[in-house]
Amino acid sequence: MYSPLLMIPSRILPLFALLLGMVAPLTAQTIDLDAPNRTVATNQSTAAPAPSGTAPSNNATTPAPAGQPQQMIMAVAPNNNSPRGLMRLFERDASGQWQPTSQIWRVNFGRSGLAWGIGLHPRQKGKGKVEGDWRTPSGLFRVGKVLGNPPQPPEGYQGWPYHHKTAADTWPEDPQNKYYNQLKTLPPGFRPAWYEKERFRLSDNAYYYLIVVDHNRVRNSIDETPTSTPGRGSAIFFHTERYHNNGTAKPSAGCTTMPRERLVEVIQWLKPGSEARYAVLNEKDYGKLWQEWDLPSPQHFKN
């Protein structure tokens, strides 16, 4: 029996082989749930004024030295049982000191207050965060990706990693799930039994934009797949606050929440390469730990 390849001129054989290589993968598709999630490229910097109440800043941020963040979100609660607190944004100046770049904002925590989370800070004594305890994890954490309903980030965005949420996106909170405390985008047409419980509710306006807080997500960079301890808390974000019928803000289930316009300001403020961090502590621990953890001075919350 002859081979049809023998009838193809030799000068065409390389092109024919290339075409075969392009077609072959289409005949053997597999569902790979461990494939990385898509993220909007981080070079979409747009010229825009600094958010109201902030000092002008240079968009071209020099990548931070390893272990030295250039941006810090600092939040403070009166005590560990408080569901409310204050938050402020900071950047390092040329001398390495933290300087405020926003006004002091009110924010909401979990309705039961705070409990120690798993982050970049040393292990602390006291109540630890667990799944379903209605507490915001306290400590020092990496700031993760922005997740949003719109295909593109808001105007003024400087290039922080952004993920467009769709109906295929999930964030499992079941400690038994292989993808516990991870963003997992499912392949087209594939919906496992846990999908309905763990999918994002795109119609929920409080989740229109989310900023991931890397609580219980141990990793070395923003693009590395994290490892999590089952049962120690999951799905911790910054997001828009919810309201009671009388118009007052509700505490959260464990996230840090604020008005939509404030959340957008944080998204616009984040700079790629800044190694941004989120620190949240009660007043007593803040006063005790701020120098050891290289945090902004508590004096910045007394003005």
NORMO-V584796 format. One record per residue. N is the residue number from 1. PSI is psi in degrees with one decimal (NA if undefined). D_CENTER is the distance of its C-alpha to the mean C-alpha in whole Angstrom. Layout:
BEGIN
n=N psi=PSI d_center=D_CENTER
n=N psi=PSI d_center=D_CENTER
END
This chain:
BEGIN
n=1 psi=137.2 d_center=61
n=2 psi=159.6 d_center=59
n=3 psi=135.5 d_center=56
n=4 psi=-21.8 d_center=54
n=5 psi=-24.5 d_center=53
n=6 psi=-19.7 d_center=56
n=7 psi=-0.5 d_center=57
n=8 psi=128.8 d_center=54
n=9 psi=145.1 d_center=55
n=10 psi=-32.2 d_center=54
n=11 psi=-15.7 d_center=52
n=12 psi=-16.3 d_center=50
n=13 psi=-43.8 d_center=49
n=14 psi=-39.8 d_center=46
n=15 psi=-40.6 d_center=45
n=16 psi=-40.9 d_center=45
n=17 psi=-38.2 d_center=44
n=18 psi=-42.4 d_center=41
n=19 psi=-39.6 d_center=41
n=20 psi=-40.3 d_center=41
n=21 psi=-31.4 d_center=38
n=22 psi=-33.4 d_center=36
n=23 psi=-35.3 d_center=37
n=24 psi=-44.7 d_center=37
n=25 psi=-25.8 d_center=34
n=26 psi=-17.3 d_center=34
n=27 psi=-1.8 d_center=36
n=28 psi=54.6 d_center=34
n=29 psi=141.7 d_center=31
n=30 psi=156.8 d_center=29
n=31 psi=113.9 d_center=26
n=32 psi=95.4 d_center=23
n=33 psi=-13.8 d_center=20
n=34 psi=4.1 d_center=19
n=35 psi=147.3 d_center=19
n=36 psi=149.3 d_center=16
n=37 psi=150.2 d_center=13
n=38 psi=146.8 d_center=14
n=39 psi=137.5 d_center=12
n=40 psi=137.7 d_center=14
n=41 psi=150.3 d_center=15
n=42 psi=21.2 d_center=14
n=43 psi=30.5 d_center=18
n=44 psi=38.5 d_center=18
n=45 psi=134.5 d_center=19
n=46 psi=143.7 d_center=21
n=47 psi=121.9 d_center=23
n=48 psi=153.0 d_center=23
n=49 psi=154.2 d_center=24
n=50 psi=148.5 d_center=21
n=51 psi=152.8 d_center=20
n=52 psi=139.4 d_center=23
n=53 psi=8.8 d_center=24
n=54 psi=156.7 d_center=22
n=55 psi=146.9 d_center=24
n=56 psi=147.7 d_center=24
n=57 psi=160.2 d_center=22
n=58 psi=123.6 d_center=22
n=59 psi=-27.7 d_center=20
n=60 psi=79.8 d_center=21
n=61 psi=130.9 d_center=19
n=62 psi=130.7 d_center=21
n=63 psi=137.3 d_center=18
n=64 psi=143.7 d_center=18
n=65 psi=151.5 d_center=21
n=66 psi=126.2 d_center=19
n=67 psi=-0.5 d_center=18
n=68 psi=95.8 d_center=19
n=69 psi=151.5 d_center=16
n=70 psi=-12.8 d_center=17
n=71 psi=144.0 d_center=14
n=72 psi=129.4 d_center=14
n=73 psi=119.8 d_center=13
n=74 psi=126.1 d_center=15
n=75 psi=143.7 d_center=16
n=76 psi=131.7 d_center=19
n=77 psi=148.8 d_center=21
n=78 psi=-39.3 d_center=25
n=79 psi=178.2 d_center=25
n=80 psi=-7.1 d_center=23
n=81 psi=5.2 d_center=25
n=82 psi=132.1 d_center=24
n=83 psi=5.4 d_center=21
n=84 psi=158.2 d_center=21
n=85 psi=-163.6 d_center=20
n=86 psi=152.5 d_center=20
n=87 psi=148.4 d_center=17
n=88 psi=149.9 d_center=17
n=89 psi=142.5 d_center=16
n=90 psi=151.8 d_center=18
n=91 psi=153.3 d_center=18
n=92 psi=142.3 d_center=21
n=93 psi=-175.1 d_center=24
n=94 psi=-24.6 d_center=27
n=95 psi=-1.8 d_center=28
n=96 psi=3.8 d_center=25
n=97 psi=147.8 d_center=25
n=98 psi=131.2 d_center=22
n=99 psi=137.4 d_center=23
n=100 psi=141.2 d_center=21
n=101 psi=15.3 d_center=20
n=102 psi=170.4 d_center=20
n=103 psi=175.3 d_center=22
n=104 psi=127.0 d_center=22
n=105 psi=150.7 d_center=20
n=106 psi=144.0 d_center=20
n=107 psi=167.7 d_center=17
n=108 psi=142.5 d_center=17
n=109 psi=-170.9 d_center=17
n=110 psi=149.3 d_center=18
n=111 psi=-19.5 d_center=21
n=112 psi=-0.5 d_center=22
n=113 psi=-138.0 d_center=21
n=114 psi=156.1 d_center=19
n=115 psi=149.2 d_center=19
n=116 psi=129.1 d_center=19
n=117 psi=-173.3 d_center=15
n=118 psi=112.4 d_center=15
n=119 psi=-138.5 d_center=13
n=120 psi=-10.5 d_center=15
n=121 psi=156.7 d_center=18
n=122 psi=155.4 d_center=21
n=123 psi=136.4 d_center=22
n=124 psi=155.0 d_center=23
n=125 psi=146.7 d_center=26
n=126 psi=-178.3 d_center=26
n=127 psi=131.1 d_center=24
n=128 psi=150.8 d_center=21
n=129 psi=134.5 d_center=18
n=130 psi=159.9 d_center=19
n=131 psi=130.3 d_center=18
n=132 psi=13.7 d_center=20
n=133 psi=-1.7 d_center=21
n=134 psi=30.9 d_center=19
n=135 psi=144.7 d_center=18
n=136 psi=131.2 d_center=15
n=137 psi=130.2 d_center=14
n=138 psi=156.8 d_center=16
n=139 psi=-155.0 d_center=16
n=140 psi=125.9 d_center=14
n=141 psi=152.1 d_center=10
n=142 psi=148.6 d_center=8
n=143 psi=125.6 d_center=5
n=144 psi=-161.3 d_center=3
n=145 psi=157.5 d_center=4
n=146 psi=133.7 d_center=5
n=147 psi=130.4 d_center=7
n=148 psi=151.1 d_center=11
n=149 psi=-39.8 d_center=14
n=150 psi=149.1 d_center=16
n=151 psi=-29.7 d_center=17
n=152 psi=154.0 d_center=16
n=153 psi=169.9 d_center=14
n=154 psi=157.0 d_center=16
n=155 psi=139.2 d_center=19
n=156 psi=-5.8 d_center=18
n=157 psi=137.2 d_center=15
n=158 psi=1.5 d_center=15
n=159 psi=7.7 d_center=14
n=160 psi=145.3 d_center=10
n=161 psi=130.9 d_center=9
n=162 psi=133.9 d_center=9
n=163 psi=123.0 d_center=10
n=164 psi=115.1 d_center=13
n=165 psi=138.3 d_center=13
n=166 psi=-179.0 d_center=16
n=167 psi=-14.4 d_center=19
n=168 psi=-6.1 d_center=18
n=169 psi=138.4 d_center=14
n=170 psi=162.4 d_center=14
n=171 psi=87.7 d_center=12
n=172 psi=131.4 d_center=15
n=173 psi=-0.6 d_center=16
n=174 psi=118.2 d_center=19
n=175 psi=-19.5 d_center=20
n=176 psi=-9.9 d_center=22
n=177 psi=137.7 d_center=20
n=178 psi=-31.2 d_center=20
n=179 psi=26.9 d_center=16
n=180 psi=129.1 d_center=15
n=181 psi=34.8 d_center=12
n=182 psi=149.8 d_center=11
n=183 psi=122.3 d_center=10
n=184 psi=115.4 d_center=14
n=185 psi=122.0 d_center=15
n=186 psi=147.7 d_center=19
n=187 psi=155.8 d_center=22
n=188 psi=132.1 d_center=24
n=189 psi=-2.6 d_center=27
n=190 psi=117.0 d_center=25
n=191 psi=98.6 d_center=24
n=192 psi=170.9 d_center=24
n=193 psi=-29.2 d_center=26
n=194 psi=-2.2 d_center=22
n=195 psi=-50.7 d_center=21
n=196 psi=-37.4 d_center=22
n=197 psi=-32.9 d_center=21
n=198 psi=-0.1 d_center=17
n=199 psi=157.6 d_center=17
n=200 psi=137.9 d_center=15
n=201 psi=96.5 d_center=17
n=202 psi=-21.1 d_center=17
n=203 psi=-6.3 d_center=20
n=204 psi=108.6 d_center=18
n=205 psi=-24.3 d_center=17
n=206 psi=-23.7 d_center=15
n=207 psi=18.8 d_center=13
n=208 psi=-45.3 d_center=14
n=209 psi=141.9 d_center=10
n=210 psi=145.6 d_center=7
n=211 psi=123.4 d_center=4
n=212 psi=134.0 d_center=2
n=213 psi=124.5 d_center=5
n=214 psi=55.7 d_center=7
n=215 psi=132.8 d_center=10
n=216 psi=36.6 d_center=12
n=217 psi=80.7 d_center=10
n=218 psi=122.9 d_center=13
n=219 psi=168.6 d_center=13
n=220 psi=-14.2 d_center=14
n=221 psi=167.0 d_center=12
n=222 psi=-22.6 d_center=9
n=223 psi=-2.3 d_center=11
n=224 psi=139.6 d_center=13
n=225 psi=124.2 d_center=13
n=226 psi=163.0 d_center=12
n=227 psi=141.0 d_center=15
n=228 psi=148.7 d_center=15
n=229 psi=115.4 d_center=18
n=230 psi=133.0 d_center=19
n=231 psi=-4.7 d_center=19
n=232 psi=13.3 d_center=18
n=233 psi=139.2 d_center=15
n=234 psi=169.3 d_center=12
n=235 psi=55.7 d_center=10
n=236 psi=122.4 d_center=8
n=237 psi=167.8 d_center=7
n=238 psi=133.7 d_center=8
n=239 psi=175.9 d_center=10
n=240 psi=140.8 d_center=14
n=241 psi=156.5 d_center=17
n=242 psi=164.6 d_center=19
n=243 psi=145.9 d_center=23
n=244 psi=168.8 d_center=26
n=245 psi=-26.4 d_center=29
n=246 psi=3.4 d_center=31
n=247 psi=-5.7 d_center=28
n=248 psi=151.6 d_center=26
n=249 psi=141.3 d_center=22
n=250 psi=148.0 d_center=22
n=251 psi=167.4 d_center=20
n=252 psi=-175.5 d_center=17
n=253 psi=-3.9 d_center=17
n=254 psi=-10.4 d_center=14
n=255 psi=172.4 d_center=12
n=256 psi=120.2 d_center=12
n=257 psi=158.3 d_center=13
n=258 psi=170.9 d_center=15
n=259 psi=151.3 d_center=18
n=260 psi=-41.9 d_center=16
n=261 psi=-33.0 d_center=18
n=262 psi=-42.0 d_center=16
n=263 psi=-42.4 d_center=12
n=264 psi=-37.1 d_center=14
n=265 psi=-39.6 d_center=15
n=266 psi=-43.1 d_center=12
n=267 psi=-41.8 d_center=10
n=268 psi=-29.6 d_center=14
n=269 psi=-31.2 d_center=14
n=270 psi=133.4 d_center=11
n=271 psi=131.5 d_center=13
n=272 psi=141.1 d_center=13
n=273 psi=-3.7 d_center=15
n=274 psi=-11.3 d_center=14
n=275 psi=45.4 d_center=12
n=276 psi=144.0 d_center=10
n=277 psi=157.7 d_center=10
n=278 psi=121.6 d_center=10
n=279 psi=130.0 d_center=14
n=280 psi=123.8 d_center=15
n=281 psi=160.0 d_center=19
n=282 psi=166.0 d_center=22
n=283 psi=-41.2 d_center=25
n=284 psi=-48.2 d_center=27
n=285 psi=-34.6 d_center=24
n=286 psi=-47.5 d_center=23
n=287 psi=-29.6 d_center=27
n=288 psi=-33.0 d_center=27
n=289 psi=-9.4 d_center=24
n=290 psi=-37.1 d_center=23
n=291 psi=-43.1 d_center=25
n=292 psi=-36.8 d_center=25
n=293 psi=3.2 d_center=21
n=294 psi=52.5 d_center=21
n=295 psi=163.4 d_center=20
n=296 psi=150.0 d_center=21
n=297 psi=141.2 d_center=25
n=298 psi=-19.3 d_center=25
n=299 psi=-26.0 d_center=28
n=300 psi=-11.8 d_center=25
n=301 psi=6.6 d_center=25
n=302 psi=-1.4 d_center=28
n=303 psi=NA d_center=29
END
